[in-house]
Amino acid sequence: MDKRISKGHGDIKFKLADRMKERGMSKNKLCNESGFRFETIQGYYLGNISRVDLFVLSEFCRVLGCNVQDIIEYTPKKSK
């Protein structure tokens, strides 16, 4: 599952759900291991956030053993 956000400059794709599935990690387990509230994880999981918190991303990377680009991806707008 991914969520794309597009404002005409390119697309942002949240891939937290994919990384969690690859690692066999539930939202509750990520809550316990990261110390974040379920609502915070749910927002990133669904891509329902308007501002990215770098501390949150770094904790996700630590817990999931991945890099930022494994969780969030930017695709530039295609020129015509």
Secondary structure, DSSP 8 states (H G I E B T S, - for coil): --EEEESSSEEEEE-HHHHHHHHT--HHHHHHHH---HHHHHHHHHT--SS--HHHHHHHHHHHT--GGGTEEEEE----
